[in-house]
Amino acid sequence: QVQLEESGGGLVQPGGSLRLSCAASGRIFSINGMGWYRQTPGKARELVARISNGGLTIYGDSVKGRFSISGDNAKNSVYLQMDSLKPEDTAVYYCYKEPLYWGQGTQVTVSS
């Protein structure tokens, strides 16, 4: 089993920044295949970012150039640096670990 715990969500003004953290515990050997999805009411979960061993990253089109994912294998943790936040970034952000592990989610609200 793998447990994922997110932190760092909150309320921020448009144009501001937030940093999300996700710490993994249990039967995890690396941060390979970890990342973030987000979801708003009535919509499907949307890929935000993914990281694999070697530092290969993938981003959703709507966050490219504004968000950055990083990881620390020694701490079994991944991070999401979110800059230039927009109201449409408001969502619950979920940490995940392939193939099927999810965190509880953390709310990010971008509003003035």
Secondary structure, DSSP 8 states (H G I E B T S, - for coil): -EEEEEE--EEE-TT--EEEEEEEEES----TTEEEEEE-TTS--EEEEEE-TTS-EEE-GGGTTTEEEEEEGGGTEEEEEE-S--GGG-EEEEEEETTTEE---EEEEE--
